[in-house]
Structures are given as C-alpha cells and as structure tokens.
Amino acid sequence: MTYANSDPVVACLSAYDEALVRELAGTDQLRIRIASGSGDRDELHELVRDADLVIADAARRYLLDRDAIAAMKQCRFIQQPAVGYDSIDVAQAAVQGIPVANTPGANAPAVADWVLMAILNVLRNRTGLANELGALRIGLVGMGAVAREVSKRAQGFGAEVMYVARRPLDVPNTRAVPLDTLLAEADVISLHLPLTADTRGMFGAVEFKRMKPGAILVNSARGGLLDTDALIAGLREGQPAAAALDVFDPEPLDPASPLHDLSNVYLTPHIAANSHQSRARVRAMVGENLRRVLAGEAPLNVVNSVS
C-alpha cells in the first residue's frame, strides 16, 4: 500500500483520541477522524467514506454492517480493537477486498478472572446454599483462549473440567464431551463461543430443561447465544438455578428487564474484559497492525481470509 499523493486517512470509531491513534500508528503523517460516540449512522458513513484505515468500535455503538462497508470507497484495512467481531460484516469486507483483523487472546485473562469471580459470587450469594468450587464440575462450551484460562483457574480450586468443542483438543486435565452430556452433568456451565448464525439462540428452553438440577449458567461471551425470554422463564422456575451474565442482546440491558428483579441473577454491564493489562495488550496489537499496513505489510490476525 502506498500513499503517494497525500497522508492516509484513519477513521477511529472507538474511544481513542487523536494523540493515541498517532502513537499507535507510529507516525504523525496521518489525517485522523475521531467519532463522536453518538452512534449516528450518517456520521459513520461520513467518517468511513474515504478512510484508508478504519479502527472499528469495540463498544458496538457504530456497527460496520453491509451498508457501512459498502460506503467505503478506498478502505484497505479494518482493525477491530477487541476479540469479538460480530459487529462487522466481514463477508462484505471480503467482497471488497478489505482485510478485517481482531485481537485474539488479548482479553482472555481478564474475562477468565471475571468468570471465576462470578461463579464464586453466585455460589455464595445466589443459590441459597453455599457450595465450594472445588467440589463442582465445570462445563465449558467452547475451548478458546478465555475457556483455557478459565479451565486453569477452576482446576486451581480443585474443580473437574469438561468441555464441548468441534474437535477434541489438548487441554490438560479436561474431558471433551457432547453437549447433552455437559448439560446433564455440569454444575456450572460457562459459554465461550463466538456469535454466528449457527450459535445465535443456541441456549433456549430445551437446553435449560436439560441442565442438571441446581446448575448455574455463566455467559461472558455474547448475549445472542441465549434466548433471553426462555432464560428468564427458566430462572423463575429454577432451571437454571442461577445465572451470571456480563453480555446481553441487545445491549445495554433494558432497565425494565425482569433480569434486574431476579434474586438468582448476577449482572454486570459488559465489563468482564476490562483491565489495565487487557487494554494494553489490545492497543499493542492494534498498533502493530496499523504500522504494518502503513508500511505495506500484511496485517496479523485477519479473520476474513483477505491478504
């Protein structure tokens, strides 16, 4: 990539200021456009229309859907400063030859810490009878970077760990099982899947009824994995016995949602990934990719197979 005629335009949709974008890119030879944070569609289209590079919005205020990406006339790279990228139409980006990258693993320790904290909170305060984590069986749905960190922490408490994945993986002291087995046997079920057409609404009334009596559900991945209405009904009936939720669909969670009134629910507002260390890792990965692309090199961690 070359910019012979003028400095490249960087459109930043995340909550970064101009100085930080220049620092991450390693150059002052940029024209930077910072989003207001309003999420306005017209503003979004204006920001990205002639941008060469786009830093997407980790907070999901600005969705890079098909129309937004189609409006991009000269974009050469989209960087998501987060692990999840379901707010970006990566297929449309691929059609236009735009690589999209994320920051895999950057938030794994922080999210895993939240998962263990949430499990302990629910065990002690939301189930009516305190249980020791080491006496329980933890079921992980998905075995990516976050789930691996959760597995290590849970095993440190002495808990048994089982998991569901598309194929058996080499994860120490764990057991790969079918989903039906995990639902029937796990005392705690923690979700660690991306949100796709196949996983949306994956957990609903049928799955809740199949859960082991007294089991706890934890979701730090994506709210859309759950049928929220079915979850509310299940929690009212004690199946699952309790839940810890950091993500919702849609976000933010409606203040009028019945989830706020249930005593067997622990809620946080999509903050599991927040830590000084995770933010530093994300920024380092974003900066490396910005510098690579500006230097004409291929970005790392591309998720839509565009080189």
N, C-alpha and C positions, 0 to 999 in steps of 0.2 A: 504494500500500500504506500502510495506517495501523495504528498500534499504540496505540489509544486507551486500552485497559484496562490494559496492562502493558508492560514493556520487552520487546523482541523477544528470542527465544532463538536463539543461534548455536551450532550443533554443529560443532566443529572436529575432523576426523579426521586431519588432517596434523600434523606435528611442530611446531606453533606453540604458544607459551604464551599465557596469558590476556592478558598485557600487550601482546603483539604483535597479537592479534586486535583489541583495543580501539584500538590505534594505527592499524591498517589501516582499521578501520571509522570512525575519527574521532569516536568518542563513547564515553562511559562508561555510557550508558544502554542496557546490554545485559545479558542473562543468558547467560553463556558456559559451555559444557560441552566439556571437552577430553578426547579419547580417551586411553586408557592406552597405546595402541600394541600391545596384545596381539593385535588382530585378532579378538577374540571376537565371535561372531555375536549373542549375547544382549546384550552391551554395545552393539554397533552399533545394534540395534533400539531399545534404551532411549534412546540418545543422540539418534536422529533422530525418534523418535515424535512429539514435539510441538515440534520445532525449526521456526523460521520461515525460517532460512537455514542451509545446510549447506556447509561447506568440505570438499571431498572429500579423499581420501588419495592424494597423488601417489606414495607408496611402495607402493600397492596392497595394503596389509595388510587394509584394510576395503573390500570390494567392494560397491558400490551396485548390486546386482543387482535383479531384478524384485521379490523378496520384501522387500528392504530399502526400496525406494522405495515399495512398496505400504503399508508400515508407517507412512509419513509422513502424518500427519493434517492438518498445516497448513503444510507447507513451501511457500515461494513462490520459492525460488531455490537452485540448486546451483552452486557455483563449483569447478571443477577447477583447482588451482594447478599446472598442467602443460599441455603441448600435447596429449598423448595422453589420450583419454577412453574407451578401450575397457573400462575397469573400471566404467563407469557404464551402466546400461540406459537410454539416452537415449530410446528409444521408449516405455518405461513412464513415464518422466518426462513425456513429451509427452502421453500419455493422461491424466495427472493435471494437466496444465496447468502443469508446473514447467519454467521455462527452465533449461537447463544451459549454462554458458559455460566456455571454456578460456582459455589464454594463448598464442595463436598467435605464433610467431616469437621468443618470449622466450628460448628456449634455443638458437636457431639458430647463433650464433657459437661458443658453447662446444662444441656437438656437431660442428660442422664442423672445429674445431680438433682434436678427438679423432680424427675420420675421417682427417685428413691425418697426424696422429701415428701412427695405427695402420697406415696404408698404408706409411709410411716404415719403421716397425718391422719389418713383415713383409717388405718388400723387402730390407732389410739383414740380417735375422736368421732368417727362417723359410723361405726358398725355396732355400737352398743356393747361390744365385748372385745377388749384389747387382745391382740394376737402378736406374737413375736414373729418378725420377718423370717428369721432363720428356720422356723417350723413350717414354712409355707412353700408351695410350688408356684414358681413364677412362669407364666406363659407369654412369650414374646411373639407377636405377629409381625414377621419381617425380621431380618437379621443384617441390617446395615450398620453404619458406623455408630449411631446412637444406641441401637439394641445391643451391640457388642459391649459398649461402655456400661449399659445397664446390667448386662449379664455379669461383668466383672464385679460390680458393686454389690449386686444381690448375692453372689457367691461369697463375697467377703462377710456377709451376715450369716452365711451357712445355708442359704436357700437353695433348693433344687431349681434348675432352669431347663425349660423345654421351649422349643420354638417351631414356628411354621415358616418355611421359605420355599421358593420354587425348586430348590435342589438342596440336598444335604451339604453342609459347609463344615469346615474345620474350625469349630469353635470349642475351646477347651471346656470339658466337664458339662456339656449340654447334650440334649437329646432332641433330634428332629422328629416331629410327629405330624400327622394330618390335622387339619383344623378341627375336625369333630372330636378328636382325642384331646386336643388342647382345651377346647370348650368344656369338655366333660371333667377334666382332671385338674385344671389350673385354679389355684386360689386367687391369683392376681393375673389379669390379662392386660397387657400393655401393647398399644398399637404403634407400629413403626413402619408404616407404608407410605409411599407417595400417593397423591390423589390423581387417579386416572379414570378413564371411562370404565375400566374394569373394577376399580376399587371403590368408586363412589357408592355410598349406601351399603357397603359390604356388610356392615353390622346393623341388623334390624331386629324385629320382633322374634324371628325364628332363631337367630343366633343367641339372643338374650335368654330365651327359654331353654336353650341347650347348655347354658353355662352352669357350672357346678353351684349348688345352693350355697349362698354365703360369699360367692366370688365378687371381686372388686374389678372394675373396669377403669383403665387409665388411658387417656388419649392426649399425647403431646405432639401428634403428627399433623393431621389435617381434620378439621371439623366435618368435612364432607364424607369422611369414612363412615360416619354414623347416621342413621335415621334418627334425628333428634326427637321427633314425636314419639317414636317407639321407645327410645331410651327413657323419656320422661315417664311414659306409662309403665315401663319395666321397673324403674326406680321406685315408683309409687307402690308397686306390688312386691318389691324386694328381690327382683330378678333383673339386673344385678343388685347385690345387696347395697352397693355404694359405688360412687364414681369420682374420679379426679380428672378434671378437664382444663386444658390450657388453650384449646383451639375450638372454634365454633364455625357454623355455617348458617347464615352469613356472620361476618364479623364487622363491628363488635357485637357481642351478645346483647340482644334486646333487653333493656332494663325490665320489661314486663314479662320476660321469660319465666315460666314456672321453675326452671332450674334454680333460680335465686331463692326460692322458698322451700326447697327440699333440704331437710337436715342431713341427708346421707350423701351430699354432694360437696366436693371441694372445688372451687373455681378460681382460676387466675386468668388475666387478660392477655393471653399470648405473649408471655414474658419468659418462658422456660429457657429460651436461647440467650437471654441477656446476661452477659458477664463482661467484665473488662477484658478478659482473656479471649473470649469468643469474638468480640468486636475487633480486637487487634488482629486475630487470625483472618477474619473476613477482609479487613482492609488490606492486609498484606497480600492476599490472593487477588483482590480487585486491582491493586496497584501493579502487581506483576503482569497481569493480563493487559492492562492499559498500556504499560510500557512496551510489552511485546508487540501488540498490534500497531502502536505508533511507530515501532522500529521495522515494521514489515514482516514480523514473525507470526507464526500461528499461535492463537491463544490456547491455554490449557483448560481442561475440564469442560470441553464442549459437549453439550447434551443432545444436539440435533444433527450430528454427523456431517456438519458442514466444515470443510477445511479452509 
